[in-house]
Amino acid sequence: MSAQIETVRLIVTGGVQGVGYRIWASRTATRLGLRGWVCNRADGSVEALVTGAPQEVAAMIEACWNGPPAARVAKVTAAPAADDGSVGFIALPTE
């Protein structure tokens, strides 16, 4: 019996760049046992692809509403996505 896996693409908007959001997201996702990536986008938002057990994915989405202490999150949008086969969870450069 295989464990259920879910993948979502998150877009986080607000004051989320220049506050350590990518490092915070990487640490949080790793602690939750998730895999994927996070990056800053040119429009000022942060994007993440998160893959793992549904309960942990849901916990990551909830955590993203707070982010690191200096973040001022306005909105978190989560949409189903395809698993890209990421190994571990990494912060990527700005797209």
C-alpha positions in Angstrom: 0.0 0.0 0.0 1.6 3.3 -1.1 1.2 6.5 0.9 -0.9 9.2 -0.7 1.1 12.1 -2.1 -0.1 15.6 -2.9 1.6 18.4 -4.9 0.5 22.0 -4.7 1.9 25.3 -6.2 1.8 28.1 -3.7 1.8 31.8 -4.5 2.4 34.0 -1.5 1.8 37.8 -1.8 2.4 40.8 0.5 5.6 41.9 2.1 7.3 38.5 1.5 10.6 39.4 -0.2 13.7 40.6 1.7 12.5 39.1 5.0 14.0 35.6 4.8 10.9 33.9 3.5 12.7 31.5 1.2 15.0 30.2 4.0 12.1 30.0 6.4 10.0 28.1 3.8 12.9 25.7 3.2 13.4 25.0 6.9 9.6 24.6 7.5 9.1 22.3 4.5 12.1 20.1 5.5 10.9 19.9 9.1 7.5 18.7 7.7 9.2 16.1 5.5 8.1 17.8 2.3 10.0 18.1 -1.0 10.0 20.8 -3.7 11.3 24.3 -4.0 10.7 28.0 -3.2 11.7 31.1 -5.1 11.1 34.8 -5.3 9.3 36.0 -8.4 9.9 39.2 -10.3 6.4 40.5 -9.3 7.3 40.6 -5.6 5.6 37.3 -4.7 7.1 34.1 -3.5 6.3 30.8 -5.3 6.7 27.3 -4.0 6.1 23.8 -5.2 5.3 21.5 -2.3 5.0 17.7 -2.5 4.3 15.3 0.4 1.6 13.7 2.5 -1.7 15.7 2.4 -1.6 16.4 6.1 1.9 17.9 5.9 1.1 19.9 2.7 -1.9 21.4 4.6 0.3 22.3 7.5 2.8 24.0 5.1 0.0 26.0 3.5 -1.3 27.1 7.0 2.3 28.0 8.1 2.8 30.1 4.9 0.0 32.5 6.1 2.5 33.6 8.9 5.9 33.0 7.4 9.0 34.4 9.1 8.6 37.2 11.8 9.2 40.1 9.4 6.8 38.9 6.7 3.5 40.6 6.1 1.5 38.0 4.2 -1.5 39.3 2.3 -2.6 36.1 0.5 -1.7 32.5 0.0 -3.0 30.8 -3.1 -2.7 27.0 -3.4 -3.4 25.1 -6.7 -3.0 21.5 -7.5 0.2 20.8 -9.5 2.3 18.0 -11.0 5.1 16.5 -9.0 8.3 17.6 -10.6 10.4 14.8 -8.9 12.3 17.2 -6.6 14.6 15.6 -4.1 14.6 17.5 -0.8 13.4 21.1 -0.5 15.6 23.9 -1.8 15.5 27.7 -2.2 16.0 28.8 -5.9 17.2 32.1 -7.2 14.6 34.8 -8.2 12.8 34.0 -11.4 
